[in-house]
Amino acid sequence: MSDNNNPEQVKKYEKNTFIFLAVFLAPILSIIIVGGFGFAVWISQMLFGPPTS
């Protein structure tokens, strides 16, 4: 963005950025993080056994 954008264009850009972050990026990242942690626990339990053993 250049310095000569009018406030309406900046507002639209910020709104689109927020929608992208809130609707797409946050859910995808949370699924990746939780799934990755679950996968790591699963692999560690295959290697070292369940916590009670």
PDB file of N, H, CA, C and O in Angstrom:
ATOM      1  N   MET A   1       0.836  -1.185   0.000  1.00  0.00           N
ATOM      2  CA  MET A   1       0.000   0.000   0.000  1.00  0.00           C
ATOM      3  C   MET A   1       0.876   1.241   0.000  1.00  0.00           C
ATOM      4  O   MET A   1       1.904   1.286   0.675  1.00  0.00           O
ATOM      5  N   SER A   2       0.473   2.226  -0.744  1.00  0.00           N
ATOM      6  H   SER A   2      -0.363   2.190  -1.293  1.00  0.00           H
ATOM      7  CA  SER A   2       1.220   3.472  -0.784  1.00  0.00           C
ATOM      8  C   SER A   2       0.574   4.489   0.152  1.00  0.00           C
ATOM      9  O   SER A   2      -0.506   4.253   0.692  1.00  0.00           O
ATOM     10  N   ASP A   3       1.241   5.611   0.336  1.00  0.00           N
ATOM     11  H   ASP A   3       2.119   5.803  -0.102  1.00  0.00           H
ATOM     12  CA  ASP A   3       0.772   6.614   1.284  1.00  0.00           C
ATOM     13  C   ASP A   3      -0.424   7.408   0.782  1.00  0.00           C
ATOM     14  O   ASP A   3      -1.063   8.109   1.567  1.00  0.00           O
ATOM     15  N   ASN A   4      -0.745   7.318  -0.505  1.00  0.00           N
ATOM     16  H   ASN A   4      -0.227   6.748  -1.143  1.00  0.00           H
ATOM     17  CA  ASN A   4      -1.810   8.148  -1.050  1.00  0.00           C
ATOM     18  C   ASN A   4      -3.156   7.417  -1.106  1.00  0.00           C
ATOM     19  O   ASN A   4      -4.056   7.866  -1.815  1.00  0.00           O
ATOM     20  N   ASN A   5      -3.320   6.301  -0.375  1.00  0.00           N
ATOM     21  H   ASN A   5      -2.588   5.937   0.202  1.00  0.00           H
ATOM     22  CA  ASN A   5      -4.609   5.612  -0.335  1.00  0.00           C
ATOM     23  C   ASN A   5      -5.592   6.403   0.510  1.00  0.00           C
ATOM     24  O   ASN A   5      -5.236   6.991   1.531  1.00  0.00           O
ATOM     25  N   ASN A   6      -6.841   6.402   0.055  1.00  0.00           N
ATOM     26  H   ASN A   6      -7.131   5.925  -0.775  1.00  0.00           H
ATOM     27  CA  ASN A   6      -7.851   7.105   0.832  1.00  0.00           C
ATOM     28  C   ASN A   6      -8.346   6.216   1.964  1.00  0.00           C
ATOM     29  O   ASN A   6      -8.128   5.005   1.939  1.00  0.00           O
ATOM     30  N   PRO A   7      -9.008   6.800   2.954  1.00  0.00           N
ATOM     31  CA  PRO A   7      -9.426   6.019   4.138  1.00  0.00           C
ATOM     32  C   PRO A   7     -10.363   4.860   3.808  1.00  0.00           C
ATOM     33  O   PRO A   7     -10.336   3.840   4.496  1.00  0.00           O
ATOM     34  N   GLU A   8     -11.190   4.991   2.773  1.00  0.00           N
ATOM     35  H   GLU A   8     -11.212   5.819   2.214  1.00  0.00           H
ATOM     36  CA  GLU A   8     -12.097   3.896   2.420  1.00  0.00           C
ATOM     37  C   GLU A   8     -11.326   2.671   1.950  1.00  0.00           C
ATOM     38  O   GLU A   8     -11.683   1.543   2.290  1.00  0.00           O
ATOM     39  N   GLN A   9     -10.268   2.886   1.168  1.00  0.00           N
ATOM     40  H   GLN A   9      -9.977   3.802   0.892  1.00  0.00           H
ATOM     41  CA  GLN A   9      -9.465   1.764   0.695  1.00  0.00           C
ATOM     42  C   GLN A   9      -8.730   1.101   1.856  1.00  0.00           C
ATOM     43  O   GLN A   9      -8.627  -0.124   1.914  1.00  0.00           O
ATOM     44  N   VAL A  10      -8.224   1.907   2.773  1.00  0.00           N
ATOM     45  H   VAL A  10      -8.308   2.903   2.726  1.00  0.00           H
ATOM     46  CA  VAL A  10      -7.514   1.360   3.934  1.00  0.00           C
ATOM     47  C   VAL A  10      -8.486   0.569   4.794  1.00  0.00           C
ATOM     48  O   VAL A  10      -8.145  -0.513   5.271  1.00  0.00           O
ATOM     49  N   LYS A  11      -9.688   1.088   5.001  1.00  0.00           N
ATOM     50  H   LYS A  11      -9.965   1.967   4.614  1.00  0.00           H
ATOM     51  CA  LYS A  11     -10.693   0.396   5.796  1.00  0.00           C
ATOM     52  C   LYS A  11     -11.065  -0.944   5.158  1.00  0.00           C
ATOM     53  O   LYS A  11     -11.200  -1.953   5.849  1.00  0.00           O
ATOM     54  N   LYS A  12     -11.230  -0.942   3.832  1.00  0.00           N
ATOM     55  H   LYS A  12     -11.120  -0.122   3.270  1.00  0.00           H
ATOM     56  CA  LYS A  12     -11.581  -2.176   3.125  1.00  0.00           C
ATOM     57  C   LYS A  12     -10.442  -3.186   3.237  1.00  0.00           C
ATOM     58  O   LYS A  12     -10.682  -4.376   3.442  1.00  0.00           O
ATOM     59  N   TYR A  13      -9.213  -2.716   3.103  1.00  0.00           N
ATOM     60  H   TYR A  13      -9.018  -1.749   2.936  1.00  0.00           H
ATOM     61  CA  TYR A  13      -8.046  -3.597   3.220  1.00  0.00           C
ATOM     62  C   TYR A  13      -7.963  -4.200   4.621  1.00  0.00           C
ATOM     63  O   TYR A  13      -7.712  -5.396   4.770  1.00  0.00           O
ATOM     64  N   GLU A  14      -8.171  -3.383   5.637  1.00  0.00           N
ATOM     65  H   GLU A  14      -8.375  -2.411   5.516  1.00  0.00           H
ATOM     66  CA  GLU A  14      -8.125  -3.875   7.016  1.00  0.00           C
ATOM     67  C   GLU A  14      -9.252  -4.864   7.288  1.00  0.00           C
ATOM     68  O   GLU A  14      -9.043  -5.862   7.976  1.00  0.00           O
ATOM     69  N   LYS A  15     -10.440  -4.602   6.760  1.00  0.00           N
ATOM     70  H   LYS A  15     -10.610  -3.791   6.200  1.00  0.00           H
ATOM     71  CA  LYS A  15     -11.569  -5.512   6.944  1.00  0.00           C
ATOM     72  C   LYS A  15     -11.279  -6.850   6.274  1.00  0.00           C
ATOM     73  O   LYS A  15     -11.520  -7.901   6.869  1.00  0.00           O
ATOM     74  N   ASN A  16     -10.770  -6.827   5.054  1.00  0.00           N
ATOM     75  H   ASN A  16     -10.574  -5.974   4.571  1.00  0.00           H
ATOM     76  CA  ASN A  16     -10.452  -8.067   4.349  1.00  0.00           C
ATOM     77  C   ASN A  16      -9.344  -8.839   5.064  1.00  0.00           C
ATOM     78  O   ASN A  16      -9.389 -10.067   5.137  1.00  0.00           O
ATOM     79  N   THR A  17      -8.360  -8.130   5.586  1.00  0.00           N
ATOM     80  H   THR A  17      -8.323  -7.133   5.527  1.00  0.00           H
ATOM     81  CA  THR A  17      -7.278  -8.781   6.325  1.00  0.00           C
ATOM     82  C   THR A  17      -7.817  -9.434   7.588  1.00  0.00           C
ATOM     83  O   THR A  17      -7.449 -10.567   7.899  1.00  0.00           O
ATOM     84  N   PHE A  18      -8.683  -8.741   8.322  1.00  0.00           N
ATOM     85  H   PHE A  18      -8.982  -7.821   8.069  1.00  0.00           H
ATOM     86  CA  PHE A  18      -9.270  -9.309   9.535  1.00  0.00           C
ATOM     87  C   PHE A  18     -10.096 -10.548   9.220  1.00  0.00           C
ATOM     88  O   PHE A  18     -10.008 -11.551   9.929  1.00  0.00           O
ATOM     89  N   ILE A  19     -10.900 -10.484   8.160  1.00  0.00           N
ATOM     90  H   ILE A  19     -10.972  -9.670   7.585  1.00  0.00           H
ATOM     91  CA  ILE A  19     -11.723 -11.639   7.787  1.00  0.00           C
ATOM     92  C   ILE A  19     -10.831 -12.830   7.428  1.00  0.00           C
ATOM     93  O   ILE A  19     -11.118 -13.961   7.818  1.00  0.00           O
ATOM     94  N   PHE A  20      -9.764 -12.578   6.695  1.00  0.00           N
ATOM     95  H   PHE A  20      -9.531 -11.659   6.378  1.00  0.00           H
ATOM     96  CA  PHE A  20      -8.840 -13.656   6.337  1.00  0.00           C
ATOM     97  C   PHE A  20      -8.231 -14.273   7.589  1.00  0.00           C
ATOM     98  O   PHE A  20      -8.179 -15.497   7.716  1.00  0.00           O
ATOM     99  N   LEU A  21      -7.770 -13.432   8.519  1.00  0.00           N
ATOM    100  H   LEU A  21      -7.812 -12.438   8.416  1.00  0.00           H
ATOM    101  CA  LEU A  21      -7.140 -13.947   9.734  1.00  0.00           C
ATOM    102  C   LEU A  21      -8.135 -14.694  10.609  1.00  0.00           C
ATOM    103  O   LEU A  21      -7.828 -15.777  11.106  1.00  0.00           O
ATOM    104  N   ALA A  22      -9.317 -14.133  10.802  1.00  0.00           N
ATOM    105  H   ALA A  22      -9.567 -13.253  10.398  1.00  0.00           H
ATOM    106  CA  ALA A  22     -10.283 -14.706  11.736  1.00  0.00           C
ATOM    107  C   ALA A  22     -10.980 -15.939  11.167  1.00  0.00           C
ATOM    108  O   ALA A  22     -11.247 -16.892  11.900  1.00  0.00           O
ATOM    109  N   VAL A  23     -11.277 -15.931   9.867  1.00  0.00           N
ATOM    110  H   VAL A  23     -11.061 -15.158   9.271  1.00  0.00           H
ATOM    111  CA  VAL A  23     -12.079 -17.010   9.291  1.00  0.00           C
ATOM    112  C   VAL A  23     -11.211 -18.137   8.745  1.00  0.00           C
ATOM    113  O   VAL A  23     -11.602 -19.302   8.808  1.00  0.00           O
ATOM    114  N   PHE A  24     -10.054 -17.809   8.218  1.00  0.00           N
ATOM    115  H   PHE A  24      -9.736 -16.862   8.167  1.00  0.00           H
ATOM    116  CA  PHE A  24      -9.234 -18.835   7.575  1.00  0.00           C
ATOM    117  C   PHE A  24      -7.976 -19.198   8.356  1.00  0.00           C
ATOM    118  O   PHE A  24      -7.759 -20.370   8.664  1.00  0.00           O
ATOM    119  N   LEU A  25      -7.161 -18.228   8.673  1.00  0.00           N
ATOM    120  H   LEU A  25      -7.337 -17.276   8.423  1.00  0.00           H
ATOM    121  CA  LEU A  25      -5.841 -18.520   9.221  1.00  0.00           C
ATOM    122  C   LEU A  25      -5.902 -19.068  10.647  1.00  0.00           C
ATOM    123  O   LEU A  25      -5.218 -20.046  10.945  1.00  0.00           O
ATOM    124  N   ALA A  26      -6.687 -18.481  11.522  1.00  0.00           N
ATOM    125  H   ALA A  26      -7.243 -17.686  11.279  1.00  0.00           H
ATOM    126  CA  ALA A  26      -6.744 -18.948  12.918  1.00  0.00           C
ATOM    127  C   ALA A  26      -7.264 -20.379  13.026  1.00  0.00           C
ATOM    128  O   ALA A  26      -6.649 -21.179  13.731  1.00  0.00           O
ATOM    129  N   PRO A  27      -8.371 -20.745  12.359  1.00  0.00           N
ATOM    130  CA  PRO A  27      -8.816 -22.139  12.459  1.00  0.00           C
ATOM    131  C   PRO A  27      -7.828 -23.132  11.855  1.00  0.00           C
ATOM    132  O   PRO A  27      -7.616 -24.212  12.406  1.00  0.00           O
ATOM    133  N   ILE A  28      -7.232 -22.775  10.740  1.00  0.00           N
ATOM    134  H   ILE A  28      -7.403 -21.898  10.293  1.00  0.00           H
ATOM    135  CA  ILE A  28      -6.271 -23.688  10.102  1.00  0.00           C
ATOM    136  C   ILE A  28      -5.064 -23.879  11.005  1.00  0.00           C
ATOM    137  O   ILE A  28      -4.605 -25.007  11.188  1.00  0.00           O
ATOM    138  N   LEU A  29      -4.542 -22.801  11.571  1.00  0.00           N
ATOM    139  H   LEU A  29      -4.915 -21.885  11.422  1.00  0.00           H
ATOM    140  CA  LEU A  29      -3.394 -22.921  12.468  1.00  0.00           C
ATOM    141  C   LEU A  29      -3.736 -23.715  13.721  1.00  0.00           C
ATOM    142  O   LEU A  29      -2.916 -24.507  14.187  1.00  0.00           O
ATOM    143  N   SER A  30      -4.921 -23.522  14.271  1.00  0.00           N
ATOM    144  H   SER A  30      -5.587 -22.879  13.892  1.00  0.00           H
ATOM    145  CA  SER A  30      -5.284 -24.269  15.476  1.00  0.00           C
ATOM    146  C   SER A  30      -5.412 -25.757  15.173  1.00  0.00           C
ATOM    147  O   SER A  30      -5.004 -26.584  15.988  1.00  0.00           O
ATOM    148  N   ILE A  31      -5.964 -26.110  14.033  1.00  0.00           N
ATOM    149  H   ILE A  31      -6.296 -25.438  13.371  1.00  0.00           H
ATOM    150  CA  ILE A  31      -6.063 -27.520  13.643  1.00  0.00           C
ATOM    151  C   ILE A  31      -4.672 -28.116  13.465  1.00  0.00           C
ATOM    152  O   ILE A  31      -4.419 -29.236  13.909  1.00  0.00           O
ATOM    153  N   ILE A  32      -3.775 -27.387  12.828  1.00  0.00           N
ATOM    154  H   ILE A  32      -3.980 -26.477  12.468  1.00  0.00           H
ATOM    155  CA  ILE A  32      -2.410 -27.877  12.619  1.00  0.00           C
ATOM    156  C   ILE A  32      -1.694 -28.060  13.953  1.00  0.00           C
ATOM    157  O   ILE A  32      -1.020 -29.069  14.161  1.00  0.00           O
ATOM    158  N   ILE A  33      -1.833 -27.094  14.854  1.00  0.00           N
ATOM    159  H   ILE A  33      -2.380 -26.275  14.685  1.00  0.00           H
ATOM    160  CA  ILE A  33      -1.127 -27.172  16.144  1.00  0.00           C
ATOM    161  C   ILE A  33      -1.665 -28.327  16.986  1.00  0.00           C
ATOM    162  O   ILE A  33      -0.886 -29.120  17.515  1.00  0.00           O
ATOM    163  N   VAL A  34      -2.990 -28.428  17.114  1.00  0.00           N
ATOM    164  H   VAL A  34      -3.622 -27.784  16.683  1.00  0.00           H
ATOM    165  CA  VAL A  34      -3.576 -29.492  17.926  1.00  0.00           C
ATOM    166  C   VAL A  34      -3.304 -30.858  17.296  1.00  0.00           C
ATOM    167  O   VAL A  34      -2.981 -31.814  18.000  1.00  0.00           O
ATOM    168  N   GLY A  35      -3.433 -30.949  15.982  1.00  0.00           N
ATOM    169  H   GLY A  35      -3.696 -30.172  15.409  1.00  0.00           H
ATOM    170  CA  GLY A  35      -3.155 -32.214  15.300  1.00  0.00           C
ATOM    171  C   GLY A  35      -1.696 -32.610  15.416  1.00  0.00           C
ATOM    172  O   GLY A  35      -1.386 -33.786  15.609  1.00  0.00           O
ATOM    173  N   GLY A  36      -0.805 -31.654  15.303  1.00  0.00           N
ATOM    174  H   GLY A  36      -1.057 -30.699  15.146  1.00  0.00           H
ATOM    175  CA  GLY A  36       0.621 -31.951  15.446  1.00  0.00           C
ATOM    176  C   GLY A  36       0.969 -32.421  16.840  1.00  0.00           C
ATOM    177  O   GLY A  36       1.778 -33.335  17.003  1.00  0.00           O
ATOM    178  N   PHE A  37       0.368 -31.807  17.854  1.00  0.00           N
ATOM    179  H   PHE A  37      -0.289 -31.064  17.722  1.00  0.00           H
ATOM    180  CA  PHE A  37       0.617 -32.239  19.226  1.00  0.00           C
ATOM    181  C   PHE A  37       0.072 -33.649  19.455  1.00  0.00           C
ATOM    182  O   PHE A  37       0.731 -34.480  20.080  1.00  0.00           O
ATOM    183  N   GLY A  38      -1.120 -33.912  18.950  1.00  0.00           N
ATOM    184  H   GLY A  38      -1.655 -33.237  18.442  1.00  0.00           H
ATOM    185  CA  GLY A  38      -1.698 -35.250  19.074  1.00  0.00           C
ATOM    186  C   GLY A  38      -0.850 -36.290  18.377  1.00  0.00           C
ATOM    187  O   GLY A  38      -0.656 -37.387  18.902  1.00  0.00           O
ATOM    188  N   PHE A  39      -0.344 -35.960  17.202  1.00  0.00           N
ATOM    189  H   PHE A  39      -0.502 -35.070  16.776  1.00  0.00           H
ATOM    190  CA  PHE A  39       0.530 -36.875  16.469  1.00  0.00           C
ATOM    191  C   PHE A  39       1.811 -37.129  17.245  1.00  0.00           C
ATOM    192  O   PHE A  39       2.286 -38.263  17.298  1.00  0.00           O
ATOM    193  N   ALA A  40       2.372 -36.096  17.845  1.00  0.00           N
ATOM    194  H   ALA A  40       1.986 -35.175  17.802  1.00  0.00           H
ATOM    195  CA  ALA A  40       3.606 -36.255  18.629  1.00  0.00           C
ATOM    196  C   ALA A  40       3.364 -37.144  19.841  1.00  0.00           C
ATOM    197  O   ALA A  40       4.206 -37.982  20.165  1.00  0.00           O
ATOM    198  N   VAL A  41       2.222 -36.978  20.522  1.00  0.00           N
ATOM    199  H   VAL A  41       1.538 -36.298  20.259  1.00  0.00           H
ATOM    200  CA  VAL A  41       1.898 -37.826  21.666  1.00  0.00           C
ATOM    201  C   VAL A  41       1.710 -39.273  21.207  1.00  0.00           C
ATOM    202  O   VAL A  41       2.183 -40.199  21.865  1.00  0.00           O
ATOM    203  N   TRP A  42       1.035 -39.465  20.103  1.00  0.00           N
ATOM    204  H   TRP A  42       0.650 -38.712  19.568  1.00  0.00           H
ATOM    205  CA  TRP A  42       0.797 -40.801  19.569  1.00  0.00           C
ATOM    206  C   TRP A  42       2.117 -41.503  19.249  1.00  0.00           C
ATOM    207  O   TRP A  42       2.315 -42.659  19.623  1.00  0.00           O
ATOM    208  N   ILE A  43       3.014 -40.805  18.560  1.00  0.00           N
ATOM    209  H   ILE A  43       2.852 -39.866  18.257  1.00  0.00           H
ATOM    210  CA  ILE A  43       4.310 -41.389  18.214  1.00  0.00           C
ATOM    211  C   ILE A  43       5.122 -41.675  19.473  1.00  0.00           C
ATOM    212  O   ILE A  43       5.757 -42.725  19.574  1.00  0.00           O
ATOM    213  N   SER A  44       5.107 -40.751  20.432  1.00  0.00           N
ATOM    214  H   SER A  44       4.591 -39.898  20.349  1.00  0.00           H
ATOM    215  CA  SER A  44       5.879 -40.982  21.660  1.00  0.00           C
ATOM    216  C   SER A  44       5.324 -42.174  22.431  1.00  0.00           C
ATOM    217  O   SER A  44       6.095 -42.903  23.054  1.00  0.00           O
ATOM    218  N   GLN A  45       4.019 -42.393  22.408  1.00  0.00           N
ATOM    219  H   GLN A  45       3.393 -41.800  21.901  1.00  0.00           H
ATOM    220  CA  GLN A  45       3.450 -43.545  23.090  1.00  0.00           C
ATOM    221  C   GLN A  45       3.768 -44.840  22.348  1.00  0.00           C
ATOM    222  O   GLN A  45       3.882 -45.893  22.975  1.00  0.00           O
ATOM    223  N   MET A  46       3.913 -44.781  21.041  1.00  0.00           N
ATOM    224  H   MET A  46       3.821 -43.926  20.532  1.00  0.00           H
ATOM    225  CA  MET A  46       4.333 -45.978  20.307  1.00  0.00           C
ATOM    226  C   MET A  46       5.782 -46.312  20.639  1.00  0.00           C
ATOM    227  O   MET A  46       6.138 -47.488  20.716  1.00  0.00           O
ATOM    228  N   LEU A  47       6.611 -45.314  20.835  1.00  0.00           N
ATOM    229  H   LEU A  47       6.321 -44.359  20.772  1.00  0.00           H
ATOM    230  CA  LEU A  47       8.035 -45.561  21.115  1.00  0.00           C
ATOM    231  C   LEU A  47       8.275 -45.924  22.572  1.00  0.00           C
ATOM    232  O   LEU A  47       9.034 -46.851  22.857  1.00  0.00           O
ATOM    233  N   PHE A  48       7.645 -45.213  23.499  1.00  0.00           N
ATOM    234  H   PHE A  48       7.029 -44.460  23.268  1.00  0.00           H
ATOM    235  CA  PHE A  48       7.951 -45.365  24.911  1.00  0.00           C
ATOM    236  C   PHE A  48       6.852 -46.050  25.711  1.00  0.00           C
ATOM    237  O   PHE A  48       7.026 -46.265  26.910  1.00  0.00           O
ATOM    238  N   GLY A  49       5.747 -46.394  25.103  1.00  0.00           N
ATOM    239  H   GLY A  49       5.606 -46.219  24.129  1.00  0.00           H
ATOM    240  CA  GLY A  49       4.646 -47.040  25.801  1.00  0.00           C
ATOM    241  C   GLY A  49       3.710 -46.023  26.412  1.00  0.00           C
ATOM    242  O   GLY A  49       4.042 -44.841  26.512  1.00  0.00           O
ATOM    243  N   PRO A  50       2.537 -46.483  26.822  1.00  0.00           N
ATOM    244  CA  PRO A  50       1.582 -45.564  27.455  1.00  0.00           C
ATOM    245  C   PRO A  50       2.114 -45.045  28.800  1.00  0.00           C
ATOM    246  O   PRO A  50       3.057 -45.613  29.350  1.00  0.00           O
ATOM    247  N   PRO A  51       1.527 -43.991  29.319  1.00  0.00           N
ATOM    248  CA  PRO A  51       2.041 -43.388  30.552  1.00  0.00           C
ATOM    249  C   PRO A  51       1.988 -44.298  31.768  1.00  0.00           C
ATOM    250  O   PRO A  51       2.752 -44.096  32.712  1.00  0.00           O
ATOM    251  N   THR A  52       1.098 -45.308  31.774  1.00  0.00           N
ATOM    252  H   THR A  52       0.478 -45.473  31.007  1.00  0.00           H
ATOM    253  CA  THR A  52       0.970 -46.146  32.962  1.00  0.00           C
ATOM    254  C   THR A  52       1.967 -47.300  33.010  1.00  0.00           C
ATOM    255  O   THR A  52       2.062 -47.987  34.027  1.00  0.00           O
ATOM    256  N   SER A  53       2.713 -47.524  31.924  1.00  0.00           N
ATOM    257  H   SER A  53       2.635 -46.966  31.098  1.00  0.00           H
ATOM    258  CA  SER A  53       3.624 -48.681  31.914  1.00  0.00           C
ATOM    259  C   SER A  53       5.009 -48.325  32.397  1.00  0.00           C
ATOM    260  O   SER A  53       5.886 -49.188  32.447  1.00  0.00           O
TER     261      SER A  53
END
